[in-house]
Amino acid sequence: MTSKRAKILGLISAMITLYLIMTANSFAAAGPPPPGYMSWQVRHTATPSEIGDVPMRRGYYDDVTDRGFGTDKIREKHGISDLGIPWLVLEYGRRETATDDDNGQYTGQVRMRLDLQTTNCIGDLGCGVPITHKMIAVVEDNEREYYWVALASVKPTEQNPGVHPTFPNSNEIDYLRLVGADYESDERIVGLVTCYEEGVDGHVSQSIKDFDVAGYWDTMFA
């Protein structure tokens, strides 16, 4: 009986140990980007008349905590890699002020809404009924040194701008990491937080991922 009890206790102990290891690993996976990750970097800018200058920063995204901002979050969480899509939503969308923090870090963020239409066409057979996609872009319109845990409204100083690692092309993350930089305010708002399609549970329709931004632009000004 003692031997059997010892085996059961040993099994329970092993299960607890395994659980702690798995939990520790999951906690370790969550957290800020690597030190010096260029989350502050502005990749593009929109200038909607109702907001003004909106930097589209690289930001970062942590899929464990589901927190982040910028083009990293838009690409990694929502699958949008063409910056023309959030740019369209910002430039031509209608403004509304969020009534809550939209699962973000701050309250009072600004949302821009724009309906984009896509149509499936098959050669000479014609095109189907247009499908409307309700797109939303969220903007943090205040300056903040950090958004969540990544640098936002800052830039490297001219006196100490930092350097890339020795082999910058070996890894994209290494290339986006600066060593020894000091930062100062860039006097710009955090800007674009995220962009997504409403009503599809955080996903984005494939037709939006494949959206022809250049064609849309040509149609608007034809």
HUNORJO-V372567 format. One record per helix or strand. SS is the DSSP state (alpha for helix, beta for strand). FROM is the first residue (numbers start at 1). TO is the last residue. If there is no record, write none. Layout:
# HUNORJO-V372567
[[SS	FROM	TO] [SS	FROM	TO]]
This chain:
# HUNORJO-V372567
[[alpha	2	29] [beta	37	37] [beta	42	48] [beta	52	57] [beta	60	62] [beta	67	69] [alpha	70	78] [alpha	83	92] [beta	94	97] [beta	110	118] [beta	121	121] [alpha	123	125] [beta	127	127] [beta	131	140] [beta	146	147] [beta	150	151] [beta	154	156] [beta	163	164] [alpha	168	170] [alpha	172	175] [beta	177	179] [beta	183	185] [beta	191	197] [alpha	206	209] [alpha	213	220]]
